[in-house]
Amino acid sequence: MKKTHILRALRVVLACLMFAGVTLLLCDYTGPSFRYVKWIAELQFFTGVLGLVGCFSLGSLLVVALTLIVTLLFGRVYCSVVCPLGIMQDIMMRVKRRRHWRYERGPVPLRWTVFVVFLVLLVLWHPVASVLEPYSAYSRIVQMFCAPTRQPVFMLVLSVVLFVGISVWAVLKGRGWCNAVCPVGTFLGLLSKHSLMRPTIDPERCTQCGACERNCKAQCIDLKTHSVDMSRCVDCFDCLDKCRFGAMTFSTVKRHKSKDEGEMNPQRRKFLGVLGVLAATGVAHAQHKTTDGGLAIIEKKQVPQRSVPVKPAGSQSLRYFTQHCTGCQLCVSACPEHVLKPSMDLKTLMQPEMQFDEGYCLTGCTRCADVCPTEAIVPITKQEKTSIQIGHAVWIRENCVVESDGVSCGNCARHCPTGAILMVENEKGALIPSVDTEKCIGCGHCEYVCPSRPFSAIYVEGHQMHRRI
């Protein structure tokens, strides 16, 4: 029985552990497992890059630096060991009997066109750019299976299209998505071309049997020239495992220019500088749900039009959150009260915002901050959360049942956890709510329990900048 090459065996073991860990993190929202596997999500390259945007984060800096150093030393190990979407493609290739691949130069124009479009979207339309980002794409695919009822129809359709499209592409073309569409793969491939160690072919030992080329899922081995296109090689080490004559090795090579690798042109050099320009857009709006306010007939409650969307405590400000969020939906699925929901507004597509039609934000809950891999929601303690003002309540007189129906209520004041709402007499002697905006933290408790339909008589208006009270 043929022994498996040690490098391939190590890659398979590490990839399985990483893939299982990140999948468990995305599925097990209510259990304690996220404490032990959250670091896998933080190892994702794009989340690390976003962690450096807007503020300095030592953890994000280490992740980015480690990925770049490993890529310059060993090539695109990240794509085969850390990236969950890449590992998912490896699994899909096993569903069908392994195909015999052959060398292809690859769709270079498509690859760089997609990369440029990704960078442009990242600056102008950040949420849409995350559709192409591998970690966020895989997150949405997992949640399509684990929590389909909590996803808007648009996101379900997008996840199905991504899953089917990438899976079919993997079966037919191997790592085609990684080398033609994935922006992270394109950038790391640019560095990998100059890696210190790489799979190399010894022409004197090579018998042209074609085993390495047939088993290369990146289709980057050219037996005619005995060369490997390192911009597309993902270091799966399948070629080392299949070579029976010891012609394939993973070693250092003398640098030389080749037809396929060539010299990095000025345009590609510019892309390295553009990496730091990872910033983005505004925020708004969400979906509609049916809920029972407590005193009124169950009727579909309309989501109020907020001039500023409400973001969770720890997100610091609207701008900071927008710059750092990848739209991976981890916080949406982790929220025990279903308060966080993906935005369907085109400007902030798939980025979470707070709505209070199904629940309110618990003052003792920090789940969203605990699971966020990019620190778009900075970790905070439960004590700190009670003093962070993410918004304030606004009372609409004409919607209140006290004014419209002449009945007594006081629901909002009774349920306010900070005592920011007091009942005062109006000109008719009836008790109506009065909001102390200095005490209100924007938890949404009052909006949730308000019996008025279709619009609540009291709702939360978000703050551009969060502040402590």
HELIX and SHEET records of a PDB file:
HELIX    1   1 ILE A    6  CYS A   27  1                                  22    
HELIX    2   2 PHE A   34  GLU A   42  1                                   9    
HELIX    3   3 PHE A   45  LEU A   52  1                                   8    
HELIX    4   4 LEU A   58  PHE A   74  1                                  17    
HELIX    5   5 VAL A   77  VAL A   81  1                                   5    
HELIX    6   6 PRO A   84  VAL A   95  1                                  12    
HELIX    7   7 VAL A  108  LEU A  124  1                                  17    
HELIX    8   8 HIS A  126  ALA A  129  1                                   4    
HELIX    9   9 PRO A  134  CYS A  146  1                                  13    
HELIX   10  10 PRO A  148  ARG A  150  5                                   3    
HELIX   11  11 VAL A  153  LYS A  173  1                                  21    
HELIX   12  12 GLY A  176  ALA A  180  1                                   5    
HELIX   13  13 PRO A  183  SER A  192  1                                  10    
HELIX   14  14 ALA A  211  ARG A  214  1                                   4    
HELIX   15  15 ASP A  238  LYS A  242  1                                   5    
HELIX   16  16 PRO A  266  VAL A  274  1                                   9    
HELIX   17  17 LEU A  318  HIS A  324  1                                   7    
HELIX   18  18 LEU A  330  ALA A  334  1                                   5    
HELIX   19  19 LEU A  346  THR A  348  5                                   3    
HELIX   20  20 ARG A  367  VAL A  371  1                                   5    
HELIX   21  21 LYS A  382  LYS A  385  1                                   4    
HELIX   22  22 ARG A  397  ASN A  399  5                                   3    
HELIX   23  23 VAL A  401  SER A  404  1                                   4    
HELIX   24  24 ASN A  411  HIS A  415  1                                   5    
HELIX   25  25 HIS A  445  VAL A  449  1                                   5    
SHEET    1   A 2 MET A 197  ILE A 201  0                                        
SHEET    2   A 2 MET A 248  THR A 252 -1                                        
SHEET    1   B 2 ILE A 221  ASP A 222  0                                        
SHEET    2   B 2 SER A 227  VAL A 228 -1                                        
SHEET    1   C 2 LYS A 289  THR A 291  0                                        
SHEET    2   C 2 GLU A 299  LYS A 301 -1                                        
SHEET    1   D 2 LEU A 340  PRO A 342  0                                        
SHEET    2   D 2 PRO A 352  MET A 354 -1                                        
SHEET    1   E 2 ILE A 388  TRP A 395  0                                        
SHEET    2   E 2 ILE A 458  ARG A 468 -1                                        
SHEET    1   F 2 ILE A 421  GLU A 425  0                                        
SHEET    2   F 2 LEU A 431  VAL A 435 -1                                        
END                                                                             
